[in-house]
Amino acid sequence: MKTPKEIKVLKKVCEETKTKGEVTGKQLAQLSEALGSRFTKAWETLNEERVKKYVFSPSGRIVWIVVGREREYQIMPAAGFCSCDDFYFRVMDREVHICYHLIAQKIADALGWFDKIEEDDEAYDFLMEEWKKVSP
């Protein structure tokens, strides 16, 4: 399966950003052109510090959360998954290739722009249940 251009641009910019530790105006323009309004929303999410990386110990499990407009969404970066409605209805139907929560997580990871929250493994099950709840 061919990788969509917008995903290639995001991956390339994130790799360059991770190496250099900063994002340039040119890279921001590339992301904006490739991803449009989804990049704009992702960038707002980053600037509002709504990306969280939970690290559980002693297991070392990691859970990424992006605080969205309706609730907190769980991100699985390796699987390219987000628990938001946009992912279910637009990404799964192949209308778009990625939701803005995933874009925000990928850029946040590359830049180190996330809140790192350390929790004991005992809190894992409780937090997972909270994140799975759907808002009314």
N, C-alpha and C positions, 0 to 999 in steps of 0.2 A: 504494500500500500504506500502510495506516494505521500510524503509529508507536506502538508499545506504550507504555502509561502509564509503566512503570518506566524506559524509555529516555528519555522526555520529562523525568521527574524528575531523572535522572542528568545529562542535558544542561543543564537549567536550573540545577541546583546547581553544576555545574562552571563554567558561564558566570559566575554570581554570585561564586563563589569566586575565579575568576581576576581579576575586576575588583577585588574587595576585598582579595585576598591572604590571606584566612582563611576558615575554615569555622565556622559557628555550630552550637550545640547543636540548634537547630530544624532546620537543614539535615541534620545527622546523623540526626535522628529521621525526617525525610522519606525519606532514603536507606534507612534500616533498614526502614521500613514498606514501601517500594516493592520493595526487593530482597531482604529477609529475610536468610537465612544467607549468601547470596553476598556481601552487603555486609559482614557480619561478617568473613568470610574476607579480603575485599579490604582492610578496615581493618587487620586483623592484618598483612597483607602490607606495607602502608604503614608501620606502626609498627615493623616488623622491618627496614625499609629494604631491601626485596627488589625494588625497581623500578629498572631501569638504562636509561639512555639513552646509546647509543653514537653518537658523532659522528665520522665519518671525514673525514679531510682529505687532499688539498685538495678532494675531490669534494663534501663537505657532506652525504653520505648519512647518514641517521639510521636506526638500528635500535633498537627498544624491546624489552627483555627483562624478563620477570618470573620471578624464581626461585620455582619451585613446590616442592611436596613431593617430586616424583619427579625433576624436572630443570628446566632453564631453558626457558621458552617464549617464542617469538617472537610479538610483537604487531604487527599492522598496523592502527593506529588509524583511518586513513582508510577502510579496507575493512571495519572491524569484525571483524577476523580474529584468532584466537589459535591457536597450534599444539597446544594441550592436547587431551586425550581428551574432556573435558567439552564442548568446542566441537564436536568431530567427532560425538559421539554424542547430545548433548542440544540444542545450539544448531542444528545442521544438521537435526535431526529436529523442530525447532520445539517441543520440550518446554519450553525456556526461551529467552529472547531474548539473553542475554549471559552469559559466564562471569565468574568473580570476577577472573581475571587482567586482562581488559579493563576491568573496573570500577576495579581498582587503578591501572592505567595512566592512565585518564582523570582520576581524582582526583589522582594524582601529578603529572600534567602541569599541571593547574589550580593546584595549590598549590606547584609547584616542589619537591616531595618526591621526588626521585630522585637516584641517583648518576649524574653525567655522566662518561662515560668517553670520552676522546679517543684515537683510534687513527689510524694512517696507513692510507691506502687499501690498502697492501700486505697488511694484516692482514685485510681484509674477506673474501676468499674462504675463508681458513682458518677464521675465526670462523663464517661461514655454514655451513660443513660441520659444525663442532662442534655448532651449534645444531640442525641437521637430524637428528643422530643420535638414535635412540630407545633409551632405557634398556632393558636386558634384563628 
